């Protein structure tokens, strides 16, 4: 899968076609957010194939940087992400997936990967 190249600056900001701005490794950041509550569940990465599979299937597919492989959320854990909506940021280097999460989103078994709070005093768990 390939997408048209990104446009320059303000042209990219106003583009009405999908022109992802992949980084040097060919990835864009992907944030998964609960479609009903707005809770941020996780941050992962997508390459062009993962993004297209997500669009085509309605299931969140990511690129695992540690395994160098596509990873469909829930295939091994059963904790699937069904995509309700995909939003693309202004310069198209990040996507927001509004999902219906089945089970935990985090590999630790928590609903969200964002379970720690950083304060000047300490890092605490919520």
PyMOL commands that place a pseudoatom at each C-alpha (Angstrom):
pseudoatom trace, name=CA, resn=UNK, resi=1, chain=A, elem=C, hetatm=0, pos=[0.000, 0.000, 0.000]
pseudoatom trace, name=CA, resn=UNK, resi=2, chain=A, elem=C, hetatm=0, pos=[1.233, 3.448, -0.796]
pseudoatom trace, name=CA, resn=UNK, resi=3, chain=A, elem=C, hetatm=0, pos=[-0.261, 6.864, -0.315]
pseudoatom trace, name=CA, resn=UNK, resi=4, chain=A, elem=C, hetatm=0, pos=[0.393, 10.083, -2.212]
pseudoatom trace, name=CA, resn=UNK, resi=5, chain=A, elem=C, hetatm=0, pos=[3.309, 12.027, -0.723]
pseudoatom trace, name=CA, resn=UNK, resi=6, chain=A, elem=C, hetatm=0, pos=[2.612, 14.758, 1.816]
pseudoatom trace, name=CA, resn=UNK, resi=7, chain=A, elem=C, hetatm=0, pos=[2.128, 18.260, 0.496]
pseudoatom trace, name=CA, resn=UNK, resi=8, chain=A, elem=C, hetatm=0, pos=[4.020, 21.320, 1.683]
pseudoatom trace, name=CA, resn=UNK, resi=9, chain=A, elem=C, hetatm=0, pos=[3.042, 23.060, 4.924]
pseudoatom trace, name=CA, resn=UNK, resi=10, chain=A, elem=C, hetatm=0, pos=[-0.367, 24.735, 4.678]
pseudoatom trace, name=CA, resn=UNK, resi=11, chain=A, elem=C, hetatm=0, pos=[-1.361, 22.648, 1.655]
pseudoatom trace, name=CA, resn=UNK, resi=12, chain=A, elem=C, hetatm=0, pos=[-0.942, 19.530, 3.821]
pseudoatom trace, name=CA, resn=UNK, resi=13, chain=A, elem=C, hetatm=0, pos=[-2.912, 21.166, 6.649]
pseudoatom trace, name=CA, resn=UNK, resi=14, chain=A, elem=C, hetatm=0, pos=[-5.910, 21.666, 4.370]
pseudoatom trace, name=CA, resn=UNK, resi=15, chain=A, elem=C, hetatm=0, pos=[-5.653, 18.518, 2.207]
pseudoatom trace, name=CA, resn=UNK, resi=16, chain=A, elem=C, hetatm=0, pos=[-8.879, 16.551, 1.799]
pseudoatom trace, name=CA, resn=UNK, resi=17, chain=A, elem=C, hetatm=0, pos=[-7.108, 13.366, 0.729]
pseudoatom trace, name=CA, resn=UNK, resi=18, chain=A, elem=C, hetatm=0, pos=[-5.180, 10.997, 2.952]
pseudoatom trace, name=CA, resn=UNK, resi=19, chain=A, elem=C, hetatm=0, pos=[-1.456, 11.795, 2.601]
pseudoatom trace, name=CA, resn=UNK, resi=20, chain=A, elem=C, hetatm=0, pos=[0.163, 10.404, 5.753]
pseudoatom trace, name=CA, resn=UNK, resi=21, chain=A, elem=C, hetatm=0, pos=[3.449, 11.994, 6.766]
pseudoatom trace, name=CA, resn=UNK, resi=22, chain=A, elem=C, hetatm=0, pos=[5.380, 8.884, 7.802]
pseudoatom trace, name=CA, resn=UNK, resi=23, chain=A, elem=C, hetatm=0, pos=[8.590, 9.302, 9.811]
pseudoatom trace, name=CA, resn=UNK, resi=24, chain=A, elem=C, hetatm=0, pos=[12.025, 7.992, 8.734]
pseudoatom trace, name=CA, resn=UNK, resi=25, chain=A, elem=C, hetatm=0, pos=[10.979, 4.465, 9.813]
pseudoatom trace, name=CA, resn=UNK, resi=26, chain=A, elem=C, hetatm=0, pos=[7.778, 4.698, 7.759]
pseudoatom trace, name=CA, resn=UNK, resi=27, chain=A, elem=C, hetatm=0, pos=[5.494, 5.116, 10.786]
pseudoatom trace, name=CA, resn=UNK, resi=28, chain=A, elem=C, hetatm=0, pos=[2.831, 7.471, 12.135]
pseudoatom trace, name=CA, resn=UNK, resi=29, chain=A, elem=C, hetatm=0, pos=[1.722, 7.685, 15.756]
pseudoatom trace, name=CA, resn=UNK, resi=30, chain=A, elem=C, hetatm=0, pos=[-1.675, 6.116, 16.452]
pseudoatom trace, name=CA, resn=UNK, resi=31, chain=A, elem=C, hetatm=0, pos=[-3.663, 7.003, 19.561]
pseudoatom trace, name=CA, resn=UNK, resi=32, chain=A, elem=C, hetatm=0, pos=[-6.537, 4.733, 20.575]
pseudoatom trace, name=CA, resn=UNK, resi=33, chain=A, elem=C, hetatm=0, pos=[-9.346, 6.470, 22.460]
pseudoatom trace, name=CA, resn=UNK, resi=34, chain=A, elem=C, hetatm=0, pos=[-12.547, 4.981, 23.880]
pseudoatom trace, name=CA, resn=UNK, resi=35, chain=A, elem=C, hetatm=0, pos=[-15.289, 6.135, 21.504]
pseudoatom trace, name=CA, resn=UNK, resi=36, chain=A, elem=C, hetatm=0, pos=[-17.849, 6.546, 24.283]
pseudoatom trace, name=CA, resn=UNK, resi=37, chain=A, elem=C, hetatm=0, pos=[-15.893, 7.911, 27.261]
pseudoatom trace, name=CA, resn=UNK, resi=38, chain=A, elem=C, hetatm=0, pos=[-13.040, 9.725, 25.514]
pseudoatom trace, name=CA, resn=UNK, resi=39, chain=A, elem=C, hetatm=0, pos=[-10.484, 7.929, 27.705]
pseudoatom trace, name=CA, resn=UNK, resi=40, chain=A, elem=C, hetatm=0, pos=[-7.085, 7.608, 26.021]
pseudoatom trace, name=CA, resn=UNK, resi=41, chain=A, elem=C, hetatm=0, pos=[-6.299, 3.900, 25.935]
pseudoatom trace, name=CA, resn=UNK, resi=42, chain=A, elem=C, hetatm=0, pos=[-2.923, 3.545, 24.261]
pseudoatom trace, name=CA, resn=UNK, resi=43, chain=A, elem=C, hetatm=0, pos=[-0.337, 4.906, 21.847]
pseudoatom trace, name=CA, resn=UNK, resi=44, chain=A, elem=C, hetatm=0, pos=[1.063, 2.677, 19.116]
pseudoatom trace, name=CA, resn=UNK, resi=45, chain=A, elem=C, hetatm=0, pos=[2.522, 2.999, 15.627]
pseudoatom trace, name=CA, resn=UNK, resi=46, chain=A, elem=C, hetatm=0, pos=[1.194, 2.320, 12.141]
pseudoatom trace, name=CA, resn=UNK, resi=47, chain=A, elem=C, hetatm=0, pos=[2.924, 1.837, 8.843]
pseudoatom trace, name=CA, resn=UNK, resi=48, chain=A, elem=C, hetatm=0, pos=[1.059, 2.254, 5.547]
pseudoatom trace, name=CA, resn=UNK, resi=49, chain=A, elem=C, hetatm=0, pos=[-0.171, -1.343, 5.535]
pseudoatom trace, name=CA, resn=UNK, resi=50, chain=A, elem=C, hetatm=0, pos=[-1.451, -1.184, 9.129]
pseudoatom trace, name=CA, resn=UNK, resi=51, chain=A, elem=C, hetatm=0, pos=[-3.275, 2.063, 8.411]
pseudoatom trace, name=CA, resn=UNK, resi=52, chain=A, elem=C, hetatm=0, pos=[-4.898, 0.680, 5.279]
pseudoatom trace, name=CA, resn=UNK, resi=53, chain=A, elem=C, hetatm=0, pos=[-5.905, -2.591, 6.973]
pseudoatom trace, name=CA, resn=UNK, resi=54, chain=A, elem=C, hetatm=0, pos=[-7.462, -0.585, 9.809]
pseudoatom trace, name=CA, resn=UNK, resi=55, chain=A, elem=C, hetatm=0, pos=[-9.433, 1.514, 7.311]
pseudoatom trace, name=CA, resn=UNK, resi=56, chain=A, elem=C, hetatm=0, pos=[-10.486, -1.549, 5.312]
pseudoatom trace, name=CA, resn=UNK, resi=57, chain=A, elem=C, hetatm=0, pos=[-11.432, -3.894, 8.171]
pseudoatom trace, name=CA, resn=UNK, resi=58, chain=A, elem=C, hetatm=0, pos=[-12.622, -1.625, 10.980]
pseudoatom trace, name=CA, resn=UNK, resi=59, chain=A, elem=C, hetatm=0, pos=[-10.244, -3.399, 13.388]
pseudoatom trace, name=CA, resn=UNK, resi=60, chain=A, elem=C, hetatm=0, pos=[-7.178, -1.657, 14.787]
pseudoatom trace, name=CA, resn=UNK, resi=61, chain=A, elem=C, hetatm=0, pos=[-3.965, -2.923, 13.198]
pseudoatom trace, name=CA, resn=UNK, resi=62, chain=A, elem=C, hetatm=0, pos=[-0.590, -1.598, 14.352]
pseudoatom trace, name=CA, resn=UNK, resi=63, chain=A, elem=C, hetatm=0, pos=[3.083, -2.030, 13.538]
pseudoatom trace, name=CA, resn=UNK, resi=64, chain=A, elem=C, hetatm=0, pos=[5.080, -3.664, 16.324]
pseudoatom trace, name=CA, resn=UNK, resi=65, chain=A, elem=C, hetatm=0, pos=[8.481, -2.002, 16.445]
pseudoatom trace, name=CA, resn=UNK, resi=66, chain=A, elem=C, hetatm=0, pos=[9.846, -4.725, 18.741]
pseudoatom trace, name=CA, resn=UNK, resi=67, chain=A, elem=C, hetatm=0, pos=[8.674, -7.627, 16.549]
pseudoatom trace, name=CA, resn=UNK, resi=68, chain=A, elem=C, hetatm=0, pos=[8.920, -5.819, 13.189]
pseudoatom trace, name=CA, resn=UNK, resi=69, chain=A, elem=C, hetatm=0, pos=[5.515, -7.166, 12.258]
pseudoatom trace, name=CA, resn=UNK, resi=70, chain=A, elem=C, hetatm=0, pos=[1.897, -6.159, 11.825]
pseudoatom trace, name=CA, resn=UNK, resi=71, chain=A, elem=C, hetatm=0, pos=[-0.178, -6.638, 14.937]
pseudoatom trace, name=CA, resn=UNK, resi=72, chain=A, elem=C, hetatm=0, pos=[-3.978, -6.758, 14.888]
pseudoatom trace, name=CA, resn=UNK, resi=73, chain=A, elem=C, hetatm=0, pos=[-5.078, -5.737, 18.368]
pseudoatom trace, name=CA, resn=UNK, resi=74, chain=A, elem=C, hetatm=0, pos=[-6.785, -8.654, 20.068]
pseudoatom trace, name=CA, resn=UNK, resi=75, chain=A, elem=C, hetatm=0, pos=[-5.661, -11.506, 17.812]
pseudoatom trace, name=CA, resn=UNK, resi=76, chain=A, elem=C, hetatm=0, pos=[-3.769, -13.172, 20.666]
pseudoatom trace, name=CA, resn=UNK, resi=77, chain=A, elem=C, hetatm=0, pos=[-5.310, -11.546, 23.751]
pseudoatom trace, name=CA, resn=UNK, resi=78, chain=A, elem=C, hetatm=0, pos=[-8.926, -11.337, 22.624]
pseudoatom trace, name=CA, resn=UNK, resi=79, chain=A, elem=C, hetatm=0, pos=[-8.871, -7.646, 23.593]
pseudoatom trace, name=CA, resn=UNK, resi=80, chain=A, elem=C, hetatm=0, pos=[-9.999, -6.267, 20.264]
pseudoatom trace, name=CA, resn=UNK, resi=81, chain=A, elem=C, hetatm=0, pos=[-10.377, -2.668, 19.157]
pseudoatom trace, name=CA, resn=UNK, resi=82, chain=A, elem=C, hetatm=0, pos=[-13.282, -2.058, 16.804]
pseudoatom trace, name=CA, resn=UNK, resi=83, chain=A, elem=C, hetatm=0, pos=[-12.800, 1.277, 15.067]
pseudoatom trace, name=CA, resn=UNK, resi=84, chain=A, elem=C, hetatm=0, pos=[-15.733, 3.686, 15.137]
pseudoatom trace, name=CA, resn=UNK, resi=85, chain=A, elem=C, hetatm=0, pos=[-13.912, 6.652, 13.590]
pseudoatom trace, name=CA, resn=UNK, resi=86, chain=A, elem=C, hetatm=0, pos=[-10.436, 7.562, 12.388]
pseudoatom trace, name=CA, resn=UNK, resi=87, chain=A, elem=C, hetatm=0, pos=[-9.256, 11.139, 12.714]
pseudoatom trace, name=CA, resn=UNK, resi=88, chain=A, elem=C, hetatm=0, pos=[-6.082, 12.480, 11.162]
pseudoatom trace, name=CA, resn=UNK, resi=89, chain=A, elem=C, hetatm=0, pos=[-4.208, 15.438, 12.641]
pseudoatom trace, name=CA, resn=UNK, resi=90, chain=A, elem=C, hetatm=0, pos=[-3.433, 18.665, 10.757]
pseudoatom trace, name=CA, resn=UNK, resi=91, chain=A, elem=C, hetatm=0, pos=[-0.156, 17.621, 9.148]
pseudoatom trace, name=CA, resn=UNK, resi=92, chain=A, elem=C, hetatm=0, pos=[-1.144, 13.934, 8.928]
pseudoatom trace, name=CA, resn=UNK, resi=93, chain=A, elem=C, hetatm=0, pos=[1.689, 12.542, 11.052]
pseudoatom trace, name=CA, resn=UNK, resi=94, chain=A, elem=C, hetatm=0, pos=[-0.648, 11.109, 13.709]
pseudoatom trace, name=CA, resn=UNK, resi=95, chain=A, elem=C, hetatm=0, pos=[-3.997, 9.367, 13.738]
pseudoatom trace, name=CA, resn=UNK, resi=96, chain=A, elem=C, hetatm=0, pos=[-6.637, 9.094, 16.426]
pseudoatom trace, name=CA, resn=UNK, resi=97, chain=A, elem=C, hetatm=0, pos=[-8.666, 5.907, 16.472]
pseudoatom trace, name=CA, resn=UNK, resi=98, chain=A, elem=C, hetatm=0, pos=[-11.966, 6.156, 18.303]
pseudoatom trace, name=CA, resn=UNK, resi=99, chain=A, elem=C, hetatm=0, pos=[-12.580, 2.548, 19.285]
pseudoatom trace, name=CA, resn=UNK, resi=100, chain=A, elem=C, hetatm=0, pos=[-14.854, 0.163, 21.093]
pseudoatom trace, name=CA, resn=UNK, resi=101, chain=A, elem=C, hetatm=0, pos=[-12.404, -1.702, 23.303]
pseudoatom trace, name=CA, resn=UNK, resi=102, chain=A, elem=C, hetatm=0, pos=[-13.014, -5.316, 24.292]
pseudoatom trace, name=CA, resn=UNK, resi=103, chain=A, elem=C, hetatm=0, pos=[-11.187, -6.029, 27.566]
pseudoatom trace, name=CA, resn=UNK, resi=104, chain=A, elem=C, hetatm=0, pos=[-7.909, -4.373, 28.471]
pseudoatom trace, name=CA, resn=UNK, resi=105, chain=A, elem=C, hetatm=0, pos=[-6.052, -2.121, 26.047]
pseudoatom trace, name=CA, resn=UNK, resi=106, chain=A, elem=C, hetatm=0, pos=[-2.741, -2.380, 27.906]
pseudoatom trace, name=CA, resn=UNK, resi=107, chain=A, elem=C, hetatm=0, pos=[-0.496, -5.448, 27.870]
pseudoatom trace, name=CA, resn=UNK, resi=108, chain=A, elem=C, hetatm=0, pos=[-0.376, -5.153, 31.690]
pseudoatom trace, name=CA, resn=UNK, resi=109, chain=A, elem=C, hetatm=0, pos=[-4.063, -6.056, 31.830]
pseudoatom trace, name=CA, resn=UNK, resi=110, chain=A, elem=C, hetatm=0, pos=[-5.190, -2.502, 32.579]
pseudoatom trace, name=CA, resn=UNK, resi=111, chain=A, elem=C, hetatm=0, pos=[-7.938, -0.754, 30.656]
pseudoatom trace, name=CA, resn=UNK, resi=112, chain=A, elem=C, hetatm=0, pos=[-5.527, 2.029, 29.631]
pseudoatom trace, name=CA, resn=UNK, resi=113, chain=A, elem=C, hetatm=0, pos=[-1.759, 2.153, 29.185]
pseudoatom trace, name=CA, resn=UNK, resi=114, chain=A, elem=C, hetatm=0, pos=[-1.882, 5.614, 30.786]
pseudoatom trace, name=CA, resn=UNK, resi=115, chain=A, elem=C, hetatm=0, pos=[-2.261, 4.504, 34.405]
pseudoatom trace, name=CA, resn=UNK, resi=116, chain=A, elem=C, hetatm=0, pos=[0.589, 6.515, 35.953]
pseudoatom trace, name=CA, resn=UNK, resi=117, chain=A, elem=C, hetatm=0, pos=[0.500, 10.149, 37.040]
pseudoatom trace, name=CA, resn=UNK, resi=118, chain=A, elem=C, hetatm=0, pos=[3.676, 12.251, 37.024]
pseudoatom trace, name=CA, resn=UNK, resi=119, chain=A, elem=C, hetatm=0, pos=[3.876, 14.973, 39.669]
pseudoatom trace, name=CA, resn=UNK, resi=120, chain=A, elem=C, hetatm=0, pos=[6.842, 17.004, 40.939]
pseudoatom trace, name=CA, resn=UNK, resi=121, chain=A, elem=C, hetatm=0, pos=[7.029, 14.607, 43.898]
pseudoatom trace, name=CA, resn=UNK, resi=122, chain=A, elem=C, hetatm=0, pos=[6.696, 11.182, 42.307]
pseudoatom trace, name=CA, resn=UNK, resi=123, chain=A, elem=C, hetatm=0, pos=[5.280, 8.893, 39.684]
pseudoatom trace, name=CA, resn=UNK, resi=124, chain=A, elem=C, hetatm=0, pos=[2.135, 7.314, 41.075]
pseudoatom trace, name=CA, resn=UNK, resi=125, chain=A, elem=C, hetatm=0, pos=[-0.416, 4.810, 39.791]
pseudoatom trace, name=CA, resn=UNK, resi=126, chain=A, elem=C, hetatm=0, pos=[-4.032, 5.820, 39.350]
for i in range(1, 126): cmd.bond("trace and resi %d" % i, "trace and resi %d" % (i + 1))
show_as sticks, trace
zoom trace
